[in-house]
Amino acid sequence: MKFCAEINVMPLKALLDPQGKAITASMKNLDLSQVSNVRVGKHISLEVEAETPAEAKKMVETACKKLLANPIMEYYEFELIESECDK
């Protein structure tokens, strides 16, 4: 079976997000001072071949913990869909 994982990796809320701060400050230059608390992360899509949804979830968890996210500075969440990823 093929599964598509849509992963979001974000900085921990307790940590300063310099990119987010810079974007928040720049919003004022665009007359968008109503926008605040911008946080910048990354979105990752990947396709997994596995026998079961549980096996696919375990593979995505391993990839996130060991490669895609730094647990000291970031958290992640993902959605697993039983289908091929959109190209």
Residue pairs with C-beta under 8 A, 6 or more apart in sequence:
1 49
1 50
1 51
1 52
1 56
1 82
2 47
2 48
2 49
2 82
2 83
2 84
3 47
3 48
3 49
3 50
3 53
3 56
3 80
3 81
3 82
3 83
4 45
4 46
4 47
4 48
4 80
4 81
4 83
4 84
4 85
4 86
5 44
5 45
5 46
5 47
5 48
5 56
5 60
5 78
5 79
5 80
5 81
6 43
6 44
6 45
6 78
6 79
6 81
7 43
7 44
7 45
7 46
7 60
7 64
7 68
7 76
7 77
7 78
8 41
8 42
8 43
8 44
8 76
8 77
8 78
9 41
9 42
9 43
9 44
9 64
9 68
9 69
9 74
9 75
9 76
10 39
10 41
10 74
10 75
10 76
11 17
11 20
11 39
11 40
11 41
11 73
11 74
12 73
12 74
12 75
13 39
15 73
17 38
17 39
17 40
19 40
20 37
20 38
20 39
20 40
21 38
23 38
23 40
24 35
24 36
24 37
24 38
27 33
27 35
27 36
27 38
41 74
44 68
45 85
46 60
46 63
46 85
47 84
47 85
48 56
48 59
48 60
48 80
50 56
50 59
53 80
53 82
56 80
57 80
60 78
60 80
64 76
64 78
65 71
68 76
69 75
69 76
